[in-house]
Amino acid sequence: MSEPRSSPAAPARVPFAEALKFWLKLGFISFGGPAGQIAIMHRELVEQKRWISEKRFLHALNYCMLLPGPEAQQLATYIGWLMHRSWGGVVAGALFVLPSLFIMIALSWIYIAFGDVPLVAGIFYGIKPAVAAIVLQAVYRIGSKSLKNPRKAPIPWAVAAVSFIAMAVLHIPFPWVVLGAALTGWLCARFAPGQFAAGGHASAGGPHAPALIDDDTPTPPHARFRKSRLASVLAAGAVLWLLPMGALLAWQGWDGALTQMGWFFTKAALLTFGGAYAVLPYVYQGAVEQFGWLSGPQMIDGLALGETTPGPLIMVVAFVAFVGGWTQEVLGPDALFRGAALAALLVTWFTFLPSFIFILAGGPLVESTHGKLHFTAPLAAITAAVVGVIASLALFFIAHVALPAGPGAGFASEVAWPAVALMGAAALALLRYRVGVIPVIAVCGLAGLLLRLAGLA
């Protein structure tokens, strides 16, 4: 991934040590999901430090919104790459992930080692309804942005509805839903271009002092598209994927738990259009139903832990891998923690490696196609499908909260009314009063503990 020296026209450089301190701090304070993380970067980089202008920041954000993967982590990678070349992007993206990875491993160990303790069980009894409400909020948030007036643009609504039925009723695998939506968007670009016309991100600030990377700052040489550089980055990415996968194949074979985790989460990383909530149904289908690495309720608990830690929500995959590595005893019964931690580290590698490749190799390529309807319409259709997919996930979570014996038990199950009440209160707080995610989870966890201590749950 060698790159030429910067020309005299290159933008003014931020000292690498100063950038390093910021990316490290960001890894520990990036709460609030993608919206919160992007807001933190905007406030720090655009409004306070003036390292990058509003227009260039939003330009980079538009690129990342078009790619699969966690857009906030990719935005950090992109800005780091723009300022300090490939290693700047690697450092920014890695520091965005590493703090949350180690925190998630620690919390996963506490969960699996002490999850049956009444104190912990009571807290998670209250957290599960909060998570269901958070997923409902995600449906509303993404739907309000991607689904416009149904009379003027009915096809996105139809795509969302069909995707919901495909996932919730017909149990069609998530990749086929994505492919069907992309094909619909491509056809609309040719025959009904107004259905998926791309929208932009509105500028949120007033006039500012000039930024180091300003609106009219020339694109640095390393950010311009070159076939040779694209080939070198893709080759390096392939090697970085093949080496650990080849080692796992030689060690455990294709059917080994760690090998299957590496392959499964590589596919998941390529399907995360629309953020972590969009890929969670696919992760559930594989991790719970196909491989049995963890149970459905454990999946909800993992999402709750992901909501309470900094970093991208897709870090819930580290929890899935930790629990799977523990239950599968990947390093034997005498090394449960080491095996689970190894599984979490490997899955994180396979999940985030494509994001780095997309930015370092594809950033200039995506720039050359940005704004062309035949490229953006399929992605806009996928975003519409994501609304239906997340709605199916919300239905799954609501059913597990309301019917602890399992949705399959039907009317014979006893409805958990305290949990339903908590879920309704959490949804009201999030949607009506716009309370933050962390306070809602904290209050619901405390309420769940009190209900358990009072014998009401």
N, C-alpha and C positions, 0 to 999 in steps of 0.2 A: 504494500500500500504506500509506495514511495510517491512523494509529491514534489513538484518543483518549488524552488525558493520563491518567496513573495516578491513581486515586482514593486517598484517605487509607488505604483498606484494603489497598492493594497491599503486597506483601512488602518487607522491607528489601532495599536494592539493594547488590550488589557493585560497587565502583568499576570503571568500564569499563576503565580503564587496567590494573588488576590482572587482570581477566579476559582482556584482550588478551594480556598476557604469558603467561598460562597456556595459552591456545589456541595461541600460537606455539610454546611449548615442546612441547606435545602433538604438533604436527605433525612434530617431529623425533625424538620418542621412542616413537611409536606402532608399535612392532614387535609381532610375535606374532599377527597376524591379528585377527579380530573379538573372540575371547575375550580375548586379551592386551590389546587396546585398551580394551575395556570394563572389564577389571580395573584398568588404569591410571587410568581416569576415576573408578572407584568408590573406589579408594584415595585419590586426590587430593581429589575433590570431596565425597565422603561422609564418609570417615574422618578426613582431615587438615584440609581447609579448612572443612568443615561448611557449604558453600554450599547444599547440598540434602540432604534427609533420605533415609534408606534407602528408605522407602516411595515417596517421590516419584520417586527415581531409577529404581526398578524399574518404577514406573508408566509413566514415559517410555520405558524400555527395551521394555516390552510393546507400546507403540504402534509403535515402530520395527521390532520383530520382525514386525508384521503388514503392513508395507509392502514393496514391492519396493525394491531398492537396498541399499547398504552400511549395515547397521544401526548400526555404530559411528560412522560419519561422520554419520548422521542423528541419533544420540543426542547428539553434540556440538552439532549444529545446533539440536536441540530445547531443550537446556539453555541454550544461548546465547540463543535466542529467548525462553525463559521468563524469563531474568534481564534481558535488555536489548532486548526487542522485536525487530522484524524485522531490523534491522541487526546486532544481537547474534548472531542466528542465522546471518546471511550471513557475518559475520566468523569465527565459530567453525567453520562448515562449510568455508569456503574455506581457512582456515589448516590444517585437517586434511588438505587435499588438496595444496596448492601445493608444500610441500617435497618430497613424494614425486614430484610431476610433474617438477620440474626435475632431481631426482636420476635419474629414469627416462630423461629425454631424454639426459642425459650418458652414462649406462650404455648406452643404445641406440646412441648414436653410437660408443662404444668397441667395442661388440659388432659392429656392421655394418662398421666400418672395419678392425678388427683381429681379427675372429673366426677367420680362417684361420691366424693365427700359432700355431705349435705349443703355446706356453705357454697361450694362451687356449683353444685347442681341447681340450687335455688337461684343463683345469679343467672345461669344460662336459661332457666325457665323463663325469666323475664326478658332476656336478650332476644330470644327467638322471635317473639311477636314484633319487637322493634325492627329486626332484620326484614321480616315480611313487609312491614310498612315502608322501609327504605327501598325495597324493590318496587313497590307500588309508586313511590315517588320517582324512581328512575323511569318507569313507564310514562308518567306524566311529563317529566322533564324532557326526555328525548322525543316523545310524541309531539309536544308543543312546538318543538323546533323543526321536526322533519315532516309532519303532516299538516298541510296548509288547509285552506278552505275546501271542504269536500265537494262543493258544487263546481269549483273551478279546476280542482286537481283531484279527481276521485281515485285515480289509479294507485297513488301511494297508500290511501286508506285500504284499498282492496288488497294490495300486497301485504299490509300489516295483518289484515283479517285472515287471509289465506295462510300466512306464516303461523299465526296463532293456532289455527285448526290443525295445520300440518304437525306442529310440535305437541300440542296438548291432547289432541284426539287421535290423530293417525300415527303418531310417534315416528314420523319420518326423520331420519338422521339430519342433524344440523347442517352438514356440508351441502346436502341436496337443497335445503331451503335457501342457502346463500347463493348457490348456482342458479336456482330458478329466479330469484330476485334480480341477480345480475343480468340474466337473459332478458327479463322484462324491461329493465332499464335501458339495455342496448336497443331493444326494439322501439321503445318510446323515443329514444334519441333520434331514430330514423323517421318515425311516423307520427309521433305526438310529442315534440320537443318541449312543449310548455309544461308537461306533467312533472318533469324532474329538472326544471331550470335551476341552476346552481345559485345559491345565495352567498353573500359574503359576511364577514364578521364586521360589525360596526365598531368604529373607533370610539374609545371610551374616555379619551382625554382631550384637554385643550392644547394650546400651543406650549411647546417645550423648548428648552435650550438644545442646541445641536448635540446629537449623540455621537459616540465614537464610530458606530456603524449607523450612519444616517440614511435618510431616504435616497439621496443621490450618491451615496458612497459606492464606488465601483465594486462589482462582485470580485472577490479575491480569486486568483488563478485556481486554487485548489477546489473552489466551489463551482467551477465551470465543467460542463459535461465533456468527457473525453472517453473514447472507446477503450483505450489502453488502461486507464485508471479503473473504469467499470470492470474490466476483465480481471484486473489484479485484486480488487476488493472481493469480487465474487469467488475467485480462487481461494483467497485467504479464508473467507467465510466457510467455504466447502470443507477446507482442511480442518478448521476449528470445530465443525460439526462431525466430520468423519472420524477424527481421532478418538474422541470419547465413545462414539457409537461403536466403532470397531473394537475398542477395548472391552466394552460391555458384551458385544457378541462373542468375543473370544473367551471371556470369563464366564458368562452365564448362559450363552446361547440366545436364540431369538425369543424363546418363550420365557426367559428370565424376567422377574418382576421389574428390575431396574431397566432392562432393555426395552420392555414394553412401555414403561413410563417415559423414557427418552423419546421413543417414536411417537407415542400418543400426544405428548405435550409439544412436540415439534409441529404436529398437525394443528393443534389448538392455537399455537402462536400465529399460524398463517390464516386463521379464521376469525380473529378478534376485531373485525370491523364493528365499530360502535362501542368499543370499550369492554371492560371485564364482564359487565352484566350480560352482554350479548353472547359471550362464549361459555358462560356458566352452565347453560342447559347442555351444551356439548360435553363439558367436563363431567356433569352429573351423569349423562348417558354412559360415558365410558368408565369413569371411576367408580360409580355406584352400581349401575346395572350390568355392565359388561365384565369388568374385572373384579368388582367387589373389594376394592381397596379400603372403602369406608362405607358407612351407612348414610341414608338420607338425612336423618337428624344431625349426624356429625358434620355433614356438608353445610347445614345451616349454621352450626356452631363455628365452623371455619370461616364462613362469610362474616359472622359477627366479629371474630378476631381480626379479620382483614379490615373491617370498618374502623376498628379502634387503634390501628397502627399507622404510622406515616408510610409514605410511598404509594405506589400504584396498587389498586384493589386486586389486580390480577395476581398479587403475591399470595392470594388464597391458595394458589397451586402448590406453594411450599407446604402449607398445612395438609393438603390432600396427600402430597408425597410423603410427608413425615408420618402421618397416620398409616398410610399404605406400607411404607417401609417397616414400621413397627409391627403391624399385624402380619405382614408377610415374612418377617424375620429374615430380611435380606442378607444380613451378616451372621445369622444364627441366633439362637435363644440367649446366648451369653453376651451379646453385643446389640441389644435392642436400640439403645439411644444412638450409638455410632451408625448403625444401619439406617435408622430413620433420618438422622442428620445428613448422611450421605445422599439419601434419596432426595431430600429437600434441596441440597446443593446442585445435584445433577439436573433436577427438573427445572430449577431456576435458570441454569445455564441454557438448556434447550428451549426454554420459553422466551428468553430475552435475546438470545443470539440473533434471531431474524430481525429484531427491531434495530439493532446496530447496523446490520447489513443493509436494511432498507434505507437508513439515513446516509451512511457513508458511501454506499454505491448508488442508491436511487434518488438521493436528493436533487442533484442536477437534472436527472432524467425526468423526475416528476415535475420539476419546474418548467421544463420544455413543453409539457402537455397540460399544465394547469390552465383551467378556464375553457378547455375544449369539451363541448357537450358530450361527444361520443366517449370521452374518458370519465367525466364526472357523473353522467346520468346512471350508469350501472352502480356506482358507489352510492349515489343518493337513493336508489332503489333498495340496496342492501340496508341502508340506514332505516328505511321504512319497514323492511322486514324485521329489523332488530326490535322495533316496537312490539310487534306481535310475539317475537321470541321471548322477550323479557316479560311480557304479560303472561305467557305460559309458565315461566319460572315463578312469577308472583302467585299464580294459581296453585302451583305445587307447594310453595312455602305456606300459603294460607291454609291449605288442606292439612299439612302436617302439624301446624300450630293448633288448628281448631279440632282436629281429630287425632289425638295422640296415638290411638290404637292403629292408625293407618287409614288413608282414604279408602282403601279397598273394603274396609269393614262396613261402610255405608251408614245407613240410619241406625244400625244396631250399636254404633259407637256412641260413647258418651262425649258430648261436646264439652271442650275445656273452656267454659265461659269466662273464668278469670283471664286466661290467655287471650281470648277473643276481645275482651274489654281493653286489655293492655294494647293489643294491636290497633284497635280503633282509636285509642287515645294517642298512640304514637303517630298514626297516619294524620290525625287532626293537627298535631303539633308540627309535623313536617310540611304538610300541604297548605294548611290554613294560616298558621302563625309563623312558618318558616324558621322553626327552631333548628339549631345545628344538629348534625348527626351524633356527635360525641355526647352532648347533653342528653339527647333522647335515649341513647343506649345506656348511659349511666343511670338515669332515672328508672328506666324499665328494669335494669338489672337489680337495682335496690328494691323496686316493687316486687320483683319475682322472689327475692330473698325473704322479704317480709311475708309474702303469701305462703311460702313454704314453712316458715317458722310458725305461722298462725294455723297451719294445717289446712289451708284453703286451696292448696295446689299440690 
